[in-house]
Amino acid sequence: MTIVVTTPTGHVGSRVVRLLLQAGVRPRVLLRDPARLEPDVRARVDARRGDLTDAGFVREAMAGATSAFLVDPTPHTVEDPVGVSRRTGAGLAAAVREAGVRRVVFLSSVGAELRHGAGHIDGLGAIEEQLDATGADVLHLRCGYFFTNLLASLDGLAAGELTTSDAPDRALPWVDPRDIGDVVAARLLGGTWQGRAVQGVHGPEDLSWRRVAEILTVALGRDIRLRVVSDDDVRAALAAAGLPPGAVAGIVGMTAGTRALTPEQPRDAVTTTPSTLAGWAHAHLRPLLAAPAG
């Protein structure tokens, strides 16, 4: 059994690699810089150096693999994020088909089911369709909002402010990427599922942004007030930061296009994962905010 893991140093991929190692599997990991792997991990994996946007590299690196965990590495900041995701997905799908990979787990997102109108998430919807056409058994994990996205808000949180352009009282699923990694590893190692499947990964509860601010106030030991801005405010801030128009549209569209969305997968025993935002914030955000500047 040969299992390929893409983005093995990411929040999800690193957890998948650890669990596979603990299960006695030597995964084949695809990444641009093997030096980013922890030394004890690097010695136990088959590391292949290359870029996931290079279809030739991916095809060669997947040769002989039985299963794969695939992630779209496209940054939100490129000029045409959906187009880049589509092209990357085409290369991934071609590699799956040509290498004869029998089973694929794909890291998708809540909102990918819309296919259109959800900003950069539309790129994930396109990749779902590309992978579905390969003939492999494919599982799309439609994940909620990552706890780790809050790491991009450290400056604001340090000033006691959490900013969003979403509706402040709309509840949506929030999830710890570590829990997603648990689901991925279980599915890669499990031998019973077949065909095309979709599974939500929703965290332990749906949270509104107002509720998130309340949770962070307690977990971080400091008052966190919620600041709600408009889509136009976000557009202006991103443009001022130098992002190209296509990137701005892709980022704003992810929130604007999913405001009325009810996730396709209901919350149940399969889609609900255990780690709480309070526990994650206390363990990960609080130390960062307590560290001296610089």
ChimeraX attribute file (.defattr): number of C-alpha atoms within 10 A of each C-alpha:
attribute: neighborCount
match mode: 1-to-1
recipient: residues
	/A:1	10
	/A:2	17
	/A:3	23
	/A:4	27
	/A:5	25
	/A:6	25
	/A:7	20
	/A:8	25
	/A:9	20
	/A:10	13
	/A:11	16
	/A:12	22
	/A:13	25
	/A:14	20
	/A:15	21
	/A:16	28
	/A:17	28
	/A:18	17
	/A:19	18
	/A:20	21
	/A:21	15
	/A:22	10
	/A:23	11
	/A:24	8
	/A:25	17
	/A:26	19
	/A:27	24
	/A:28	22
	/A:29	26
	/A:30	25
	/A:31	20
	/A:32	13
	/A:33	13
	/A:34	18
	/A:35	11
	/A:36	11
	/A:37	17
	/A:38	11
	/A:39	10
	/A:40	8
	/A:41	15
	/A:42	14
	/A:43	11
	/A:44	14
	/A:45	17
	/A:46	16
	/A:47	23
	/A:48	20
	/A:49	16
	/A:50	16
	/A:51	17
	/A:52	25
	/A:53	19
	/A:54	13
	/A:55	19
	/A:56	15
	/A:57	17
	/A:58	25
	/A:59	19
	/A:60	13
	/A:61	21
	/A:62	27
	/A:63	16
	/A:64	15
	/A:65	19
	/A:66	18
	/A:67	25
	/A:68	25
	/A:69	23
	/A:70	22
	/A:71	23
	/A:72	21
	/A:73	16
	/A:74	19
	/A:75	13
	/A:76	20
	/A:77	17
	/A:78	17
	/A:79	17
	/A:80	19
	/A:81	24
	/A:82	24
	/A:83	17
	/A:84	19
	/A:85	25
	/A:86	22
	/A:87	18
	/A:88	24
	/A:89	27
	/A:90	19
	/A:91	22
	/A:92	27
	/A:93	28
	/A:94	20
	/A:95	22
	/A:96	26
	/A:97	18
	/A:98	15
	/A:99	18
	/A:100	18
	/A:101	24
	/A:102	17
	/A:103	25
	/A:104	26
	/A:105	24
	/A:106	22
	/A:107	21
	/A:108	27
	/A:109	21
	/A:110	26
	/A:111	27
	/A:112	26
	/A:113	20
	/A:114	16
	/A:115	17
	/A:116	15
	/A:117	16
	/A:118	24
	/A:119	26
	/A:120	29
	/A:121	29
	/A:122	27
	/A:123	26
	/A:124	27
	/A:125	24
	/A:126	22
	/A:127	28
	/A:128	26
	/A:129	15
	/A:130	17
	/A:131	25
	/A:132	19
	/A:133	14
	/A:134	19
	/A:135	16
	/A:136	20
	/A:137	18
	/A:138	24
	/A:139	26
	/A:140	24
	/A:141	23
	/A:142	24
	/A:143	25
	/A:144	23
	/A:145	20
	/A:146	20
	/A:147	20
	/A:148	19
	/A:149	10
	/A:150	14
	/A:151	14
	/A:152	9
	/A:153	13
	/A:154	17
	/A:155	12
	/A:156	15
	/A:157	24
	/A:158	17
	/A:159	13
	/A:160	17
	/A:161	18
	/A:162	22
	/A:163	16
	/A:164	17
	/A:165	18
	/A:166	17
	/A:167	17
	/A:168	18
	/A:169	11
	/A:170	14
	/A:171	17
	/A:172	20
	/A:173	21
	/A:174	25
	/A:175	27
	/A:176	26
	/A:177	24
	/A:178	20
	/A:179	19
	/A:180	27
	/A:181	21
	/A:182	17
	/A:183	20
	/A:184	26
	/A:185	20
	/A:186	14
	/A:187	17
	/A:188	21
	/A:189	15
	/A:190	9
	/A:191	9
	/A:192	6
	/A:193	13
	/A:194	12
	/A:195	11
	/A:196	17
	/A:197	13
	/A:198	17
	/A:199	18
	/A:200	25
	/A:201	30
	/A:202	31
	/A:203	28
	/A:204	19
	/A:205	18
	/A:206	18
	/A:207	20
	/A:208	18
	/A:209	22
	/A:210	20
	/A:211	16
	/A:212	20
	/A:213	23
	/A:214	16
	/A:215	20
	/A:216	24
	/A:217	19
	/A:218	14
	/A:219	19
	/A:220	22
	/A:221	11
	/A:222	14
	/A:223	17
	/A:224	22
	/A:225	19
	/A:226	19
	/A:227	15
	/A:228	16
	/A:229	13
	/A:230	14
	/A:231	16
	/A:232	11
	/A:233	12
	/A:234	16
	/A:235	18
	/A:236	13
	/A:237	13
	/A:238	19
	/A:239	14
	/A:240	10
	/A:241	9
	/A:242	11
	/A:243	17
	/A:244	15
	/A:245	15
	/A:246	18
	/A:247	23
	/A:248	25
	/A:249	21
	/A:250	25
	/A:251	20
	/A:252	20
	/A:253	19
	/A:254	17
	/A:255	20
	/A:256	19
	/A:257	17
	/A:258	19
	/A:259	17
	/A:260	10
	/A:261	12
	/A:262	12
	/A:263	21
	/A:264	15
	/A:265	15
	/A:266	14
	/A:267	18
	/A:268	12
	/A:269	7
	/A:270	13
	/A:271	18
	/A:272	19
	/A:273	23
	/A:274	12
	/A:275	18
	/A:276	16
	/A:277	23
	/A:278	18
	/A:279	13
	/A:280	16
	/A:281	22
	/A:282	17
	/A:283	13
	/A:284	14
	/A:285	20
	/A:286	18
	/A:287	12
	/A:288	15
	/A:289	15
	/A:290	10
	/A:291	8
	/A:292	7
	/A:293	6
	/A:294	3
